[in-house]
Amino acid sequence: MRETTLLIPQQNRIVELDMLRGFALLGIFLVNIFNFFQTAGVSSELLPNFEWVDILLTGKFYAIFSLLFGVGSAIFLRRAKEKGKPYRYYIRRMIGLALIGLLHAMILGGGDVLVSYALVGMVLLALHKIPANKLFIITFTLHVLGIMVNILSYDWLYGGKPDMPLILDVSLTVTALTSFLIYFVEGFTLMNMEVLEKLMERPALHKRLVIVLGTLSVGTIIAQFLVTAHKPGHILLIVSQPIIMVFYILLLLAFAKTSIGNTLLKPLQSYGKMAMSNYLGQTAVGIFILPLFVNHYQPGILLFGVCIFTWVLQIVISNVWLSRFAYGPVEWIWRCFTYGRLFSMRK
């Protein structure tokens, strides 16, 4: 018998979602660390060329993070409706997210994903009354069309072919602008369709999905390592991204059901619960701490050293912090802004 029933909300939270957020943060930092090195003045030519990072990580973990933001929005709107002021609280929440994102962008000296999330969140508010199953069909169709557009535009983007057709150029622009929206809305609709609960109630279906998507994922990953030509490799990368992303989610959820999996993944729960604080903390490490060491250590060694040190430190701090406090520091500020009142930080 399973020792822990993970789906029971702890302080009104679904702990699997926090574990998934923590898991996504691990991959996001490993992908972003390459950008932080370049910001610190290290030439990309000096950085190790890890093909496996692109194949296994790039795009997948931000997609999971985006999906989970949509899930969180569905949960928030549902609970805000119970309080009788769903739109007021939700709009304030998105404004707060945008302000955090703008501050983050100022530190980065460039764009920020959180501002995009806030804008997409407002679009979602306009769409949320569409039945979840119909909205999912719409976004899934857009997702497939986006993959097709990226494949069809390869020769113009990477092959040097001139004069991209106007319809393809416009479609590519629309696809780029709606990429966050698609994952965001898919997470929102899947949560409203109670997919997570249904998976927990049907372990045999969950197992079959893991096997099928795992087989497809492993096959496409091996193919990408073996293919040397850029075009088929690029097509495989685009087509396989959503498959591998969903496989990662299903595999982690399946692993969390086991006794050993629950034990190993439990530290990620607090890490994911403080996802905003930890995401901004990763930026602080990349912008302020990493540059202090780039001239003293070989880039490849420093890259993994900084990642492992940051992961361990943040996971430990998150678990210690949440043993004493109810919210992460940034989460507390965001919550107070959303509801327009001060909450007690301590449990």
N, C-alpha and C positions, 0 to 999 in steps of 0.2 A: 504494500500500500504506500502511496505517496505520502511522505512525512509532512510536507508543507503544501497548503492550498494557495498557490501564488496569486490566483485571480481575485482573492478577497481584498478589497481596497484597504489600504493602511492610511489613515487620515485622509480618506476620500480619494486615494490614488490607486491606480492599477500598477502593481509593482513590475510586471513584465515590461510595461512601456518605459519605466525608468531605467530598467536594465538595457533595453534597446537604445535609449538615448545615450547611456554611458558607453555602450558598444560603438555607437556611431561617432562619438567624440574621440575615441581612440584612433579610428581611421582618419577622421578629419584632420587631426593634428599631424599625422604622418604625411598626409598629402600636402598640407599647408606649409610644413617646415621647409620645403624646397623654395617657396616664395619668400619666406622669412630670411633664408640664407641670401637670396638675391637682393632683398631689401637692405641687408647688412653689408652689401658690397662684394659678395662672393660671386664670381662669374659662374654662369650655369655650366660652362665647360669644365670647371673644377669639381663640380658635384658629380657623384656617381650616377650613372644612367641605369636606374632600376626599372627595367621593363615591367617587372612584376607589379610595381606600384600602380602603373597605369591599368594593367589588366585586371588586377584584383581589387584595387581600392578606389582609384580616381572616378568620381561621379557616383559611385555606389553609396558611399557613406553620407554624402550631402543629400542624395536622394532619400535615404532612410530618415535623415534629420528633417527634410522637408515633409515627408509623409507623416512623421510624428507630430510636426507642427499642426498639420491638418487634423490629426487625431485629437490633439490637445484643444483645438478650436471647437471641435464637435462636443467634447466633454464640457468645455467652458460654457458654450451657448446653452447646452442642455441644463446645466446647473443654474446659469443666470436666469433662464426662463422660470425656474422654480422660485427664484427670488423676486420675480415680477418685473425686472428691469434688464432684459437680456441685451438690448441694443446699446443702452447707455454704458453698461459695464464693458461690453465687448469693444465698442468704439474707443473708450478710454484705454483699454488694454492694448489695442493696436497703436494708438498714439504714443503710449508709453514705450512700446517696442520700437517704434520709429525713432523716438528720441534717444534711446539706448543705441540704436544702430547708427544714428548720425554722430554721436559721440565716439563710437567705435571707428567710424569712417575717418574722423578727424585724426585719431591716433594712427590709423593705418596710412593716412595720406592718400586715400583712394576710396573706391566703392566698398559697400558692405552688404552682406546677404540679409542682415536683419531688417534693413529698410525695405528690401524687396519682399520679405515675409510680411511686413506690416501692410504694404500696399496690396499684396495678394490677399491678405486677410480681409481687407475692406471689400475687395471684389467678391470674396467668398460670402460675405454678408448679404450681398445682392443676389446670390445664387442659392442661398441655403434653403429656401422654401421649395425648390424643385425636389421632387421625390428622389431619395438617395439612389435607388437602382437606376433611374433614368439619367441622373447626373453622372453616375459612374460610367454608364455606356457612352455618354458624350465625351467624357475626359479620356476614357480608354481609346475611343476612336481617334481623338486628337493626338494621343500618345503614339498610336500606330502611324498616323499621317506624319507626325514629326520625325519619326525614324525614317520613313520613306523619303521625305524631303531632304534630310541630311545625306542619305545615300545617293539620291539623284543629283545633288549639287556638288558631289565630290570633285568631278573633273574641273569645275570652275574654282573651287576653293583651294584645291591642292595640286591639281594637274596643270595649272597654267592656262586653261582654256579661257579665251576672252568672251566678253559680252554675254553674261548670264541672262537667260530669259527673264523678263519682268515678273511673270507669275511665280517663277521659282525664287527669285530674289525677294519678293514680298513674302512668300510662304516661309522662307528661311528666317526673315526678320520676325514674323509672327511667332514662329516656333521658338526662337531665342527668347522672346519676351514672355512667352507663356510656359516656359519649361518649369519654373517654380510653381506656377499656378496649377499645372497638371498634377504634380505629385501632392501638392497641398490639398487640392480638391479630392484626389483619390483617397488620401488618408481620412479626410472628413467623411466621405461617403462610406468607406469601409467600416468606420467606427459606427456610423448611424445604421449600417446594415448588420451590425453586431457580429462581424466576421470573426473577431477574436474569441468571443464567447462560443460561437459555433465550432471553431476549431478545437477548443478545449473540451467540448461535449462530444466530439467525433474524432478520437485519437487515431482511428484506422485511416480516415481521410487525411489527417495531418501527416501520418507516416507515408502514405502513398504520394502526397504532394512533395514531401522532402526527397523521396526516391526519384521521382520523375524530374523535378527541377534540379536536383543534385546531379543527375546523369547529364542533363542538358548543359548545366553550368560547367562541369568538369570537361565535357566534350569541347565546348567552345573555348575554354581556357587553354586546353592542350593545343587546340588548333591555332590559337593566337600565338603561342610560343613557337609553333612549328612553321607558320606562314612567314615568309620573308618579304613578300611584296607588300607595299604600303596600303594599296587600295583594298584588297580583300581583308587585310588585318584591321583596317579602319572600319570596314563594314561589320566585321565580326564584333569589334569593340562596341559599336553602337547597338547592334541587335542584342548582344548578350547582356548589356548593362541592366535592364529591368529584370531579366531572368535571374542573374546572379544576385541582385539586390533582394528580390523576394526569397530566394533560396537562403541567403544569410539570415533573414528575419525568421523564416520557418525553422531553420536549423537551431538558432539560438533559443527559440521558444520550446522546441523539442528537448534540447539539452537542459533547459531550466526545469523541465518536469522530473528529471532524474535527481536522486539524492546528491550525487557528486556534483552535478551541474548546478543545482541550487546553491551548494556550498561555495563553488568557485565563482559563480556569477553574482552572489549576494553583495559583494563590495561595489559592484557596478550600479546597484540600486541607488545608493546615496550619491554616487558620482553623477548619475543621470538626473536625479532629483534636483541637483544643483547645476544643471546643464548650462544655464545662461552664465552663471558665475564662472564656471570652469571654461566655457568657450572664450569668454573675455580674458580669463587668466592665461589661456594659451597664447593669446595675442600679446599679453604683457611679457610673457617669456620670450616670444619670438622677436619682439620689437626692442625690449630693454635689456634682457639678460643675454640672449644669444650673441649679440655683437661684441660683448666683452670677451668672448672666447674664440671667435673665428680666426684670429691671427695666431692662436697658440696651439691649435689642434688640427689634425687632418680632417677635412670636411666630412668624409664618410663615417669616421669614428664619432665625430662630434654630433652628426645628424642623429645616429641611433642613441648616443648617450643622452642628448637633450630630450629626445622623445621618451625614453624609458624613465629618466629622472622625473620628467613632468607628469607622466602617467601615474607613477607610484606616489609622488608627492600629492597630487590632486586627489587621488583616490583615498589616501590616508586622511588628508585634511577634511575631505567631504564627509567621511564616516565619523570622524571625531566631532566635527562641527554639528552635524545633524543629531548626534547623541545628546547635545546640549540645547540646540536651537531648533525651532520649527521650520525655518526657511534659510536658504542661502542668502548672502547679503544682497546680491542684485535682485534675486527673486522677491525678497522682502520689500525692497524699494518699488519694484514693479507692481507688487500686490497692493501696497499702500496707495500708489498713484491710481491704480485701476478703480479701487473702491472709495477713494477720497477720504481715507481715515487711517490712523496709525494702528497697526496690529502689534501685539506683543511678539517680540522676537524669540523669547525663551519659551520652551515647551511648558 
